[in-house]
Amino acid sequence: MDNIKVKICGITNLEDASLAVNLGADALGFIFAPSPRQISPEAVRPIIRSLPPFVKSVGVFVNQDPEIIRDTMQFCGLDMVQMHGDEPPELCSRFMPDVIKALRIKDKSDLESVLPYKAAVRALLLDTYSENSAGGTGRTFDWDLAIGIKGTGIPIVLAGGLGPSNIQEAVSRVRPYAVDVNSGIEERPGKKSRTLMEELFERIKRI
């Protein structure tokens, strides 16, 4: 199949960023919302400045004021915004064409909520639903739901519990535009494992 795009999220340090890029990551995600992987704009800025060209930098925000998002984008040099809260399509569209909307899908009854975003975002990131967390739960997303959403024609970024052990099956079944990997390649929250990252990219190459 065509080469899958890979976003490594929850980057908190230059070492992990450099390793991800050297292994073949297409994008890096930086979480500005409260999280065990939260990072400050001041820490992100030098990391982004060290990245080679054509690697996308993505800022992850949860229900943040749009002006603060814009200021953070400009200060850090972010390429894209990932909205991971309850942001409506109207707000997302203000950041086109540089916005991804994360949706936490619980079951089939949530699928109707997808369509209003079709003209408002570049892609949808599908993450596992949790009452207590906006993301990074480590729980696997329901791939059958992802297949259903893919039928809407919106580019899909598959997230939720992905790691070396299941990445090949997930990509083969869903065939998303991209995958977003975070907790499945960590030693601990905010620190990536070299071994797991190397294994992840090696398995992706075999797909």
C-alpha positions as a Markdown table, in Angstrom:
| # | Residue | x | y | z |
|---|---|---|---|---|
| 1 | Met | 0.0 | 0.0 | 0.0 |
| 2 | Asp | 1.0 | 3.6 | -0.3 |
| 3 | Asn | 3.4 | 4.9 | 2.4 |
| 4 | Ile | 1.6 | 5.7 | 5.6 |
| 5 | Lys | 2.2 | 9.1 | 7.2 |
| 6 | Val | 3.5 | 8.9 | 10.8 |
| 7 | Lys | 3.0 | 11.5 | 13.5 |
| 8 | Ile | 4.8 | 11.0 | 16.8 |
| 9 | Cys | 3.0 | 12.9 | 19.5 |
| 10 | Gly | 3.8 | 13.9 | 23.0 |
| 11 | Ile | 7.3 | 15.1 | 22.2 |
| 12 | Thr | 8.9 | 16.9 | 25.2 |
| 13 | Asn | 12.6 | 17.0 | 24.3 |
| 14 | Leu | 15.1 | 17.4 | 21.5 |
| 15 | Glu | 16.5 | 13.9 | 21.8 |
| 16 | Asp | 13.1 | 12.2 | 21.2 |
| 17 | Ala | 12.3 | 14.7 | 18.4 |
| 18 | Ser | 15.6 | 14.0 | 16.6 |
| 19 | Leu | 15.2 | 10.2 | 16.9 |
| 20 | Ala | 11.7 | 10.3 | 15.6 |
| 21 | Val | 12.8 | 12.4 | 12.6 |
| 22 | Asn | 15.8 | 10.2 | 11.9 |
| 23 | Leu | 13.6 | 7.1 | 11.9 |
| 24 | Gly | 11.2 | 8.6 | 9.4 |
| 25 | Ala | 8.5 | 10.6 | 11.2 |
| 26 | Asp | 6.5 | 12.9 | 9.0 |
| 27 | Ala | 5.2 | 15.1 | 11.9 |
| 28 | Leu | 5.8 | 15.7 | 15.5 |
| 29 | Gly | 3.1 | 16.7 | 18.0 |
| 30 | Phe | 3.6 | 19.0 | 21.0 |
| 31 | Ile | 1.0 | 19.1 | 23.7 |
| 32 | Phe | 0.3 | 22.5 | 25.2 |
| 33 | Ala | -2.8 | 21.4 | 27.2 |
| 34 | Pro | -2.6 | 20.0 | 30.7 |
| 35 | Ser | -1.1 | 16.5 | 30.3 |
| 36 | Pro | 1.7 | 14.3 | 31.7 |
| 37 | Arg | 3.3 | 15.2 | 28.3 |
| 38 | Gln | 2.6 | 19.0 | 28.4 |
| 39 | Ile | 5.4 | 21.2 | 27.1 |
| 40 | Ser | 5.8 | 25.0 | 27.2 |
| 41 | Pro | 6.0 | 27.2 | 24.1 |
| 42 | Glu | 9.5 | 28.3 | 25.3 |
| 43 | Ala | 10.7 | 24.6 | 25.2 |
| 44 | Val | 9.1 | 23.9 | 21.9 |
| 45 | Arg | 10.5 | 26.8 | 20.0 |
| 46 | Pro | 14.2 | 25.6 | 19.9 |
| 47 | Ile | 13.1 | 22.0 | 19.1 |
| 48 | Ile | 11.1 | 23.2 | 16.0 |
| 49 | Arg | 14.0 | 25.4 | 14.9 |
| 50 | Ser | 16.2 | 22.3 | 14.9 |
| 51 | Leu | 13.9 | 20.2 | 12.7 |
| 52 | Pro | 14.9 | 19.6 | 9.0 |
| 53 | Pro | 12.6 | 20.9 | 6.3 |
| 54 | Phe | 9.4 | 19.0 | 5.4 |
| 55 | Val | 8.8 | 17.7 | 8.9 |
| 56 | Lys | 5.5 | 19.1 | 10.2 |
| 57 | Ser | 5.2 | 20.5 | 13.7 |
| 58 | Val | 1.7 | 20.2 | 15.2 |
| 59 | Gly | 0.5 | 22.0 | 18.4 |
| 60 | Val | -2.1 | 20.1 | 20.4 |
| 61 | Phe | -4.6 | 22.3 | 22.2 |
| 62 | Val | -7.7 | 21.6 | 24.3 |
| 63 | Asn | -10.5 | 24.2 | 24.4 |
| 64 | Gln | -8.0 | 27.0 | 24.2 |
| 65 | Asp | -8.7 | 30.6 | 23.3 |
| 66 | Pro | -8.1 | 31.1 | 19.6 |
| 67 | Glu | -5.9 | 34.1 | 20.0 |
| 68 | Ile | -3.6 | 32.2 | 22.4 |
| 69 | Ile | -3.5 | 29.4 | 19.8 |
| 70 | Arg | -2.4 | 31.9 | 17.1 |
| 71 | Asp | 0.1 | 33.5 | 19.4 |
| 72 | Thr | 1.6 | 30.1 | 20.2 |
| 73 | Met | 1.7 | 29.1 | 16.6 |
| 74 | Gln | 3.6 | 32.2 | 15.7 |
| 75 | Phe | 6.0 | 32.1 | 18.6 |
| 76 | Cys | 6.9 | 28.5 | 18.2 |
| 77 | Gly | 6.8 | 28.3 | 14.4 |
| 78 | Leu | 4.1 | 25.6 | 14.4 |
| 79 | Asp | 2.9 | 24.3 | 11.0 |
| 80 | Met | -0.5 | 23.0 | 12.2 |
| 81 | Val | -3.0 | 23.0 | 15.0 |
| 82 | Gln | -4.6 | 19.9 | 16.4 |
| 83 | Met | -7.8 | 20.7 | 18.4 |
| 84 | His | -8.4 | 18.0 | 20.9 |
| 85 | Gly | -11.3 | 19.4 | 23.0 |
| 86 | Asp | -14.9 | 20.3 | 22.3 |
| 87 | Glu | -14.1 | 22.8 | 19.5 |
| 88 | Pro | -17.0 | 23.2 | 17.1 |
| 89 | Pro | -16.6 | 23.2 | 13.3 |
| 90 | Glu | -17.0 | 27.0 | 13.2 |
| 91 | Leu | -14.0 | 27.5 | 15.4 |
| 92 | Cys | -11.9 | 24.9 | 13.6 |
| 93 | Ser | -12.6 | 26.6 | 10.2 |
| 94 | Arg | -10.9 | 29.8 | 11.4 |
| 95 | Phe | -7.6 | 27.9 | 11.3 |
| 96 | Met | -8.0 | 26.3 | 7.9 |
| 97 | Pro | -6.0 | 25.0 | 6.1 |
| 98 | Asp | -3.7 | 24.3 | 9.0 |
| 99 | Val | -6.1 | 22.4 | 11.4 |
| 100 | Ile | -6.7 | 18.8 | 12.4 |
| 101 | Lys | -9.7 | 18.0 | 14.7 |
| 102 | Ala | -9.4 | 15.2 | 17.2 |
| 103 | Leu | -12.6 | 13.3 | 17.9 |
| 104 | Arg | -13.1 | 10.9 | 20.7 |
| 105 | Ile | -15.6 | 8.4 | 19.3 |
| 106 | Lys | -17.4 | 6.2 | 21.8 |
| 107 | Asp | -19.7 | 4.2 | 19.5 |
| 108 | Lys | -21.7 | 4.4 | 16.3 |
| 109 | Ser | -24.1 | 7.0 | 17.7 |
| 110 | Asp | -21.2 | 9.5 | 17.6 |
| 111 | Leu | -20.6 | 9.1 | 13.9 |
| 112 | Glu | -23.1 | 11.8 | 13.0 |
| 113 | Ser | -20.9 | 14.3 | 14.8 |
| 114 | Val | -18.2 | 13.8 | 12.1 |
| 115 | Leu | -19.9 | 15.3 | 9.0 |
| 116 | Pro | -20.1 | 18.9 | 10.1 |
| 117 | Tyr | -16.3 | 19.0 | 10.3 |
| 118 | Lys | -15.8 | 17.9 | 6.6 |
| 119 | Ala | -15.4 | 21.4 | 5.3 |
| 120 | Ala | -13.8 | 22.8 | 8.4 |
| 121 | Val | -10.6 | 20.8 | 8.9 |
| 122 | Arg | -7.9 | 19.1 | 6.9 |
| 123 | Ala | -8.2 | 15.8 | 8.6 |
| 124 | Leu | -9.8 | 14.1 | 11.6 |
| 125 | Leu | -7.8 | 12.4 | 14.2 |
| 126 | Leu | -9.7 | 9.5 | 15.8 |
| 127 | Asp | -8.9 | 8.8 | 19.4 |
| 128 | Thr | -10.4 | 6.5 | 22.0 |
| 129 | Tyr | -13.2 | 7.9 | 24.1 |
| 130 | Ser | -12.6 | 8.5 | 27.8 |
| 131 | Glu | -14.6 | 10.4 | 30.3 |
| 132 | Asn | -11.5 | 11.4 | 32.2 |
| 133 | Ser | -9.0 | 12.3 | 29.5 |
| 134 | Ala | -8.9 | 14.3 | 26.3 |
| 135 | Gly | -6.3 | 11.8 | 24.9 |
| 136 | Gly | -3.2 | 9.7 | 25.5 |
| 137 | Thr | -5.2 | 7.0 | 27.3 |
| 138 | Gly | -3.2 | 4.2 | 25.6 |
| 139 | Arg | -6.5 | 2.4 | 24.9 |
| 140 | Thr | -7.0 | 1.0 | 21.4 |
| 141 | Phe | -9.5 | 2.7 | 19.1 |
| 142 | Asp | -12.3 | 0.7 | 17.6 |
| 143 | Trp | -11.0 | 0.2 | 14.1 |
| 144 | Asp | -14.4 | -0.7 | 12.7 |
| 145 | Leu | -15.7 | 2.7 | 13.7 |
| 146 | Ala | -12.6 | 4.2 | 11.9 |
| 147 | Ile | -13.5 | 2.3 | 8.7 |
| 148 | Gly | -17.0 | 3.8 | 8.9 |
| 149 | Ile | -15.8 | 7.3 | 9.3 |
| 150 | Lys | -13.3 | 6.9 | 6.5 |
| 151 | Gly | -16.3 | 6.4 | 4.2 |
| 152 | Thr | -17.2 | 10.1 | 4.6 |
| 153 | Gly | -14.2 | 11.0 | 2.5 |
| 154 | Ile | -12.4 | 13.0 | 5.3 |
| 155 | Pro | -8.7 | 12.1 | 5.6 |
| 156 | Ile | -8.3 | 10.0 | 8.8 |
| 157 | Val | -5.4 | 10.0 | 11.3 |
| 158 | Leu | -5.7 | 6.9 | 13.4 |
| 159 | Ala | -4.7 | 7.2 | 17.0 |
| 160 | Gly | -5.5 | 5.4 | 20.3 |
| 161 | Gly | -3.3 | 2.7 | 21.8 |
| 162 | Leu | -1.1 | 2.2 | 18.7 |
| 163 | Gly | 2.4 | 0.7 | 19.1 |
| 164 | Pro | 4.7 | -1.8 | 17.6 |
| 165 | Ser | 2.5 | -4.8 | 18.5 |
| 166 | Asn | -0.6 | -3.6 | 16.6 |
| 167 | Ile | 0.5 | -1.0 | 14.1 |
| 168 | Gln | 0.6 | -3.4 | 11.1 |
| 169 | Glu | -2.9 | -4.8 | 11.8 |
| 170 | Ala | -4.3 | -1.3 | 12.4 |
| 171 | Val | -3.0 | 0.1 | 9.1 |
| 172 | Ser | -3.9 | -3.0 | 7.1 |
| 173 | Arg | -7.5 | -2.9 | 8.3 |
| 174 | Val | -8.3 | 0.8 | 8.4 |
| 175 | Arg | -5.9 | 2.1 | 5.7 |
| 176 | Pro | -5.8 | 5.6 | 7.2 |
| 177 | Tyr | -4.0 | 8.6 | 5.7 |
| 178 | Ala | -1.8 | 8.7 | 8.8 |
| 179 | Val | -1.2 | 7.2 | 12.2 |
| 180 | Asp | -0.6 | 9.1 | 15.5 |
| 181 | Val | 1.5 | 7.3 | 18.0 |
| 182 | Asn | 2.2 | 8.4 | 21.6 |
| 183 | Ser | 2.0 | 6.3 | 24.7 |
| 184 | Gly | 2.7 | 3.0 | 22.9 |
| 185 | Ile | 6.3 | 4.0 | 22.4 |
| 186 | Glu | 7.2 | 5.5 | 25.8 |
| 187 | Glu | 9.4 | 4.5 | 28.6 |
| 188 | Arg | 7.2 | 6.8 | 30.8 |
| 189 | Pro | 4.9 | 9.7 | 30.0 |
| 190 | Gly | 6.8 | 12.3 | 28.1 |
| 191 | Lys | 9.9 | 10.1 | 27.4 |
| 192 | Lys | 10.0 | 7.9 | 24.3 |
| 193 | Ser | 11.7 | 4.5 | 24.2 |
| 194 | Arg | 14.4 | 4.2 | 21.5 |
| 195 | Thr | 13.8 | 0.5 | 21.3 |
| 196 | Leu | 10.0 | 0.8 | 20.8 |
| 197 | Met | 10.4 | 3.7 | 18.3 |
| 198 | Glu | 12.8 | 1.7 | 16.2 |
| 199 | Glu | 10.6 | -1.3 | 16.3 |
| 200 | Leu | 7.5 | 0.8 | 15.4 |
| 201 | Phe | 9.1 | 2.2 | 12.2 |
| 202 | Glu | 10.6 | -1.2 | 11.3 |
| 203 | Arg | 7.1 | -2.7 | 11.4 |
| 204 | Ile | 5.6 | 0.2 | 9.4 |
| 205 | Lys | 8.2 | -0.4 | 6.7 |
| 206 | Arg | 6.9 | -3.9 | 6.3 |
| 207 | Ile | 3.3 | -2.9 | 5.7 |
